[in-house]
Amino acid sequence: MEELPIIQKTYDLILWYIPLLNKLPRSHKFILGDKIAVNLYNLLENLVRARFSRDKSLILKQLNSELDILRYQTRLLLDFDLICTRRYEFASQKLNDIGSDLGGWLKQQQRIL
């Protein structure tokens, strides 16, 4: 079974992000790092749920706000000097790619209704 591109992109982002979060200093690892990890896993889980759900648009709308939270949490990593600018730009680009796919999927669902 072929994966939806948004699910694969989220999966790949998790593979990149989790090792980075595991290296955070103790003072941030168990607060900000854990929150980001949980939000990434929730994003993936809910994308899979949406794929098999009848009412995809409800789930997808909620994911928009979750994705925005991840953007702010990623920015906090940069502002706390926990990641370099290059890594921040990479993560931001990946989150924006996922956001574009999410927006497209949501528009498609709204046309169906």
ROSE-4610 file (N, C-alpha, C; in Angstrom, 1 decimal, always signed):
// ROSE-4610
residu = [M/M/M/E/E/E/E/E/E/L/L/L/P/P/P/I/I/I/I/I/I/Q/Q/Q/K/K/K/T/T/T/Y/Y/Y/D/D/D/L/L/L/I/I/I/L/L/L/W/W/W/Y/Y/Y/I/I/I/P/P/P/L/L/L/L/L/L/N/N/N/K/K/K/L/L/L/P/P/P/R/R/R/S/S/S/H/H/H/K/K/K/F/F/F/I/I/I/L/L/L/G/G/G/D/D/D/K/K/K/I/I/I/A/A/A/V/V/V/N/N/N/L/L/L/Y/Y/Y/N/N/N/L/L/L/L/L/L/E/E/E/N/N/N/L/L/L/V/V/V/R/R/R/A/A/A/R/R/R/F/F/F/S/S/S/R/R/R/D/D/D/K/K/K/S/S/S/L/L/L/I/I/I/L/L/L/K/K/K/Q/Q/Q/L/L/L/N/N/N/S/S/S/E/E/E/L/L/L/D/D/D/I/I/I/L/L/L/R/R/R/Y/Y/Y/Q/Q/Q/T/T/T/R/R/R/L/L/L/L/L/L/L/L/L/D/D/D/F/F/F/D/D/D/L/L/L/I/I/I/C/C/C/T/T/T/R/R/R/R/R/R/Y/Y/Y/E/E/E/F/F/F/A/A/A/S/S/S/Q/Q/Q/K/K/K/L/L/L/N/N/N/D/D/D/I/I/I/G/G/G/S/S/S/D/D/D/L/L/L/G/G/G/G/G/G/W/W/W/L/L/L/K/K/K/Q/Q/Q/Q/Q/Q/Q/Q/Q/R/R/R/I/I/I/L/L/L]
num = [1/1/1/2/2/2/3/3/3/4/4/4/5/5/5/6/6/6/7/7/7/8/8/8/9/9/9/10/10/10/11/11/11/12/12/12/13/13/13/14/14/14/15/15/15/16/16/16/17/17/17/18/18/18/19/19/19/20/20/20/21/21/21/22/22/22/23/23/23/24/24/24/25/25/25/26/26/26/27/27/27/28/28/28/29/29/29/30/30/30/31/31/31/32/32/32/33/33/33/34/34/34/35/35/35/36/36/36/37/37/37/38/38/38/39/39/39/40/40/40/41/41/41/42/42/42/43/43/43/44/44/44/45/45/45/46/46/46/47/47/47/48/48/48/49/49/49/50/50/50/51/51/51/52/52/52/53/53/53/54/54/54/55/55/55/56/56/56/57/57/57/58/58/58/59/59/59/60/60/60/61/61/61/62/62/62/63/63/63/64/64/64/65/65/65/66/66/66/67/67/67/68/68/68/69/69/69/70/70/70/71/71/71/72/72/72/73/73/73/74/74/74/75/75/75/76/76/76/77/77/77/78/78/78/79/79/79/80/80/80/81/81/81/82/82/82/83/83/83/84/84/84/85/85/85/86/86/86/87/87/87/88/88/88/89/89/89/90/90/90/91/91/91/92/92/92/93/93/93/94/94/94/95/95/95/96/96/96/97/97/97/98/98/98/99/99/99/100/100/100/101/101/101/102/102/102/103/103/103/104/104/104/105/105/105/106/106/106/107/107/107/108/108/108/109/109/109/110/110/110/111/111/111/112/112/112/113/113/113]
x = [+0.8/+0.0/+0.9/+0.6/+1.4/+1.0/+1.9/+1.6/+1.3/+0.4/+0.2/+1.4/+1.8/+3.0/+3.1/+2.0/+2.0/+2.3/+1.9/+2.2/+3.7/+4.2/+5.6/+6.5/+6.1/+6.9/+6.9/+5.8/+5.7/+6.6/+6.5/+7.3/+8.8/+9.2/+10.6/+11.0/+10.1/+10.5/+10.7/+9.9/+10.1/+11.4/+11.8/+13.1/+14.2/+14.1/+15.1/+15.1/+13.9/+13.7/+14.0/+13.6/+13.8/+15.2/+16.2/+17.6/+18.1/+17.6/+18.0/+17.4/+16.1/+15.5/+16.1/+16.6/+17.2/+18.6/+19.2/+20.4/+20.3/+19.0/+18.8/+19.3/+19.8/+20.2/+19.0/+19.3/+18.3/+17.3/+17.7/+16.7/+15.6/+15.8/+14.8/+14.3/+15.1/+14.8/+13.4/+13.2/+12.0/+10.8/+10.9/+9.8/+9.5/+10.3/+10.1/+10.3/+11.4/+11.7/+10.6/+10.1/+9.0/+7.7/+7.4/+6.2/+6.3/+7.4/+7.6/+7.5/+8.1/+8.0/+6.6/+5.9/+4.5/+3.7/+3.9/+3.1/+3.4/+4.7/+5.0/+4.3/+4.4/+3.7/+2.2/+1.6/+0.2/-0.2/+0.7/+0.4/+0.4/+1.4/+1.4/+0.2/-0.1/-1.3/-2.6/-2.8/-4.0/-4.1/-2.9/-2.9/-3.4/-2.9/-3.3/-4.8/-5.3/-6.7/-7.5/-7.1/-7.8/-7.9/-6.8/-6.8/-7.9/-8.2/-9.3/-10.6/-10.7/-11.9/-12.9/-14.2/-15.2/-15.2/-15.1/-15.1/-13.7/-13.0/-11.6/-11.4/-12.3/-12.1/-12.0/-12.8/-12.8/-11.4/-10.8/-9.5/-8.4/-8.5/-7.5/-7.5/-8.7/-8.8/-8.1/-8.2/-7.5/-6.0/-5.6/-4.2/-3.5/-4.3/-3.7/-3.2/-3.9/-3.5/-2.3/-2.4/-1.3/+0.0/-0.1/+1.1/+1.7/+0.8/+1.2/+1.9/+1.4/+2.1/+3.5/+3.7/+5.0/+5.9/+5.4/+6.2/+6.7/+5.9/+6.3/+7.3/+7.1/+8.0/+9.3/+9.4/+10.6/+11.3/+10.6/+11.2/+11.7/+11.1/+11.6/+13.0/+13.2/+14.5/+15.6/+15.2/+16.2/+16.4/+15.4/+15.5/+16.2/+16.1/+16.9/+18.3/+18.7/+20.0/+20.2/+19.2/+19.3/+19.5/+19.2/+19.6/+20.1/+20.9/+21.5/+20.5/+20.8/+19.9/+19.6/+20.6/+20.5/+19.5/+19.5/+18.6/+17.2/+17.1/+15.8/+15.2/+16.0/+15.5/+15.0/+15.8/+15.4/+14.1/+13.9/+12.7/+11.5/+11.7/+10.7/+10.2/+11.1/+10.8/+10.0/+10.4/+9.6/+8.2/+8.1/+6.8/+5.9/+6.5/+5.8/+5.3/+6.2/+5.8/+4.6/+4.6/+3.5/+2.3/+2.4/+1.3/+0.7/+1.5/+1.0/+0.2/+0.7/+0.0/-1.3/-1.3/-2.4/-3.5/-3.1/-4.0/-4.7/-3.9/-4.4/-5.4/-5.1/-5.9/-7.3/-7.2/-8.4/-9.2/-8.6/-9.4/-10.1/-9.4/-9.9/-11.2/-11.1/-12.2/-13.4/-13.1/-14.2/-14.9/-14.2/-14.8/-15.7/-15.3/-16.1/-17.5/-17.4/-18.7/-19.4]
y = [-1.2/+0.0/+1.2/+2.2/+3.4/+4.4/+5.0/+6.1/+7.4/+8.1/+9.5/+10.3/+11.2/+12.0/+12.7/+13.3/+14.0/+13.1/+11.8/+10.9/+10.5/+10.3/+10.0/+11.2/+12.4/+13.6/+13.7/+13.4/+13.5/+12.4/+11.2/+10.1/+10.5/+11.0/+11.4/+12.5/+13.5/+14.5/+14.0/+13.0/+12.4/+11.7/+11.0/+10.3/+11.3/+12.5/+13.5/+14.2/+14.5/+15.3/+14.6/+13.3/+12.7/+12.5/+12.1/+12.1/+13.5/+14.5/+15.9/+16.2/+15.9/+16.1/+15.3/+14.2/+13.3/+13.9/+14.8/+15.4/+16.8/+17.2/+18.5/+18.4/+19.6/+19.6/+19.2/+18.6/+18.1/+19.2/+20.4/+21.5/+21.7/+21.2/+21.4/+20.1/+19.0/+17.7/+17.2/+17.4/+16.7/+17.7/+18.9/+19.8/+20.0/+20.9/+21.2/+20.1/+19.3/+18.2/+17.1/+16.8/+15.8/+16.3/+17.6/+18.2/+18.1/+18.4/+18.4/+16.9/+16.0/+14.6/+14.1/+14.4/+14.0/+14.6/+15.9/+16.5/+15.9/+15.6/+14.9/+13.6/+12.8/+11.5/+11.6/+12.6/+12.8/+13.3/+14.1/+14.5/+13.3/+12.4/+11.2/+10.3/+10.1/+9.3/+9.8/+11.1/+11.7/+11.8/+11.9/+11.9/+10.5/+9.4/+8.1/+7.9/+8.4/+8.4/+9.1/+10.2/+11.0/+10.2/+9.6/+8.8/+7.8/+7.2/+6.1/+6.6/+7.9/+8.4/+8.9/+8.8/+9.3/+10.9/+11.4/+12.9/+13.4/+13.4/+13.8/+15.2/+16.1/+17.5/+18.0/+17.3/+17.7/+17.4/+16.2/+15.9/+16.8/+17.1/+17.9/+19.3/+19.9/+21.2/+21.3/+20.3/+20.3/+20.1/+19.4/+19.2/+20.5/+21.4/+22.7/+23.5/+23.5/+24.2/+23.4/+22.1/+21.3/+21.6/+21.7/+22.0/+23.4/+24.3/+25.7/+25.7/+24.8/+24.7/+24.1/+23.2/+22.6/+23.7/+24.6/+25.7/+26.6/+26.9/+27.7/+27.0/+25.8/+25.0/+24.9/+24.7/+24.7/+26.0/+27.1/+28.4/+28.6/+28.1/+28.2/+27.5/+26.4/+25.7/+26.7/+27.4/+28.4/+29.5/+30.1/+31.2/+30.9/+29.6/+29.2/+28.7/+28.9/+28.5/+27.0/+26.2/+24.8/+24.1/+24.8/+24.3/+25.5/+25.1/+26.1/+26.6/+27.7/+28.3/+27.3/+26.6/+25.7/+24.6/+24.1/+23.0/+23.6/+24.8/+25.5/+25.7/+26.1/+26.3/+25.0/+24.0/+22.7/+22.2/+22.3/+21.8/+22.7/+24.0/+24.9/+24.6/+24.3/+24.0/+22.7/+21.7/+20.4/+20.7/+21.5/+21.7/+22.5/+23.4/+24.2/+23.3/+22.3/+21.3/+20.5/+20.1/+19.3/+20.2/+21.4/+22.4/+22.6/+22.7/+22.8/+21.6/+20.4/+19.2/+19.1/+19.5/+19.5/+20.4/+21.6/+22.6/+22.1/+21.5/+20.9/+19.8/+18.9/+17.8/+18.4/+19.4/+20.0/+20.6/+21.3/+21.9/+20.9/+19.8/+18.6/+18.1/+18.0/+17.5/+18.4/+19.7/+20.7/+20.7/+20.4/+20.3/+19.1/+18.0/+16.8/+17.0/+17.8/+18.1/+19.1]
z = [+0.0/+0.0/+0.0/-0.9/-1.0/+0.0/+0.6/+1.6/+1.0/+1.6/+1.2/+1.4/+0.5/+0.7/+2.0/+2.5/+3.8/+5.0/+4.9/+6.0/+5.9/+4.7/+4.5/+5.0/+4.6/+5.0/+6.6/+7.2/+8.7/+9.3/+8.8/+9.2/+9.1/+8.0/+7.8/+8.7/+9.0/+9.9/+11.3/+11.7/+13.0/+13.1/+12.0/+12.0/+12.1/+11.6/+11.7/+13.0/+13.5/+14.7/+16.0/+16.2/+17.5/+18.0/+17.1/+17.6/+18.0/+17.4/+17.8/+19.1/+19.4/+20.7/+21.8/+21.5/+22.5/+23.0/+22.2/+22.5/+23.3/+23.5/+24.1/+25.6/+26.1/+27.5/+28.4/+29.5/+30.5/+30.8/+30.9/+31.3/+30.3/+29.0/+28.0/+27.4/+27.6/+27.0/+27.5/+28.8/+29.4/+29.4/+28.9/+28.8/+27.4/+26.8/+25.4/+24.4/+24.7/+23.8/+23.8/+25.0/+25.1/+24.4/+24.6/+24.0/+22.5/+21.9/+20.5/+20.0/+20.7/+20.3/+20.3/+21.4/+21.5/+20.4/+20.1/+19.1/+17.7/+17.4/+16.2/+16.0/+17.1/+17.0/+16.9/+17.6/+17.4/+16.0/+15.4/+14.1/+13.1/+13.3/+12.4/+12.6/+13.9/+14.2/+13.7/+13.8/+13.3/+11.8/+11.1/+9.7/+9.2/+9.9/+9.5/+9.8/+10.9/+11.3/+10.2/+9.8/+8.8/+7.5/+7.1/+5.9/+5.8/+7.0/+7.0/+7.5/+7.8/+8.4/+7.3/+7.7/+6.8/+6.8/+8.0/+8.1/+8.2/+7.2/+7.2/+7.6/+7.1/+7.2/+8.7/+9.6/+11.0/+11.6/+11.3/+11.8/+11.2/+9.9/+9.2/+9.7/+10.0/+10.6/+12.0/+12.8/+14.1/+13.9/+12.9/+12.6/+12.2/+11.6/+11.2/+12.5/+13.5/+14.8/+15.4/+15.4/+15.9/+15.2/+13.9/+13.1/+13.4/+13.7/+14.1/+15.4/+16.3/+17.6/+17.4/+16.6/+16.3/+15.7/+14.9/+14.3/+15.5/+16.4/+17.5/+18.4/+18.6/+19.5/+18.8/+17.5/+16.8/+16.9/+16.8/+16.9/+18.3/+19.3/+20.7/+20.8/+20.1/+20.1/+19.6/+18.5/+18.0/+18.9/+19.5/+20.4/+21.7/+22.1/+23.3/+22.9/+21.7/+21.2/+21.4/+21.1/+21.3/+19.9/+18.8/+17.5/+16.7/+15.7/+14.8/+13.8/+13.2/+12.2/+11.1/+10.6/+9.5/+9.8/+11.0/+11.4/+11.6/+12.1/+12.2/+10.9/+9.9/+8.5/+7.9/+8.2/+7.6/+8.2/+9.5/+10.2/+9.8/+9.7/+9.2/+7.8/+7.0/+5.6/+5.5/+6.3/+6.4/+6.9/+8.0/+8.6/+7.6/+6.8/+5.8/+4.7/+4.3/+3.3/+3.7/+5.0/+5.5/+5.6/+6.0/+6.0/+4.7/+3.6/+2.3/+1.8/+2.1/+1.8/+2.6/+3.9/+4.7/+4.2/+3.8/+3.2/+1.9/+1.1/-0.1/+0.1/+1.1/+1.4/+2.0/+2.8/+3.4/+2.3/+1.3/+0.2/-0.6/-0.8/-1.6/-0.9/+0.5/+1.2/+1.2/+1.2/+1.2/-0.2/-1.2/-2.6/-2.7/-2.0/-2.0/-1.3/-0.2/+0.6/-0.2]
